[in-house]
Amino acid sequence: MAVHDHTVTEAHGRRRRRGTLDECSASESDSAPRSTVQEARASAEREYILRALEEANWNVSGAARALGMERTNLHKRIRALGISREK
């Protein structure tokens, strides 16, 4: 986000000085649930990949084709998300 005049327009249209936005964000996040957007995204991605792997009988090439991604990238995501096949 580029801020040249040190003000930010929030989603609902109010404008705030840059410093007050940071202070407000910090106080709002103190009362927010501990689940972050990154955690939610990783959880959704993990479930999506697991479903594709199960449908492909854990054939990574087949799952990658179904997901529309390269097999090597799927291997990287599997490692990064800590996905493993339960035996």
URFENHU-V774151 format. One record per pair of residues at least 12 apart in sequence whose ideal C-beta (glycine too) atoms are under 10 Angstrom apart, sorted by the first residue. I is the first residue (numbers start at 1). J is the second residue. If there is no record, write none. Layout:
I:J
I:J
This chain:
3:18
3:21
5:17
5:18
6:18
6:19
6:21
7:20
7:21
8:20
8:21
8:22
10:24
42:77
42:80
42:81
42:82
43:81
45:77
45:80
45:81
45:83
46:77
46:78
46:80
46:81
46:82
46:83
47:81
47:83
48:67
48:77
49:63
49:64
49:67
49:69
49:74
49:77
49:78
49:81
49:83
50:63
50:78
50:81
50:83
50:85
51:63
51:66
51:67
52:64
52:65
52:66
52:67
52:69
52:74
53:66
53:67
53:74
53:78
53:83
53:85
54:85
58:85
59:71
60:72
60:74
60:75
60:78
61:74
63:78
64:77
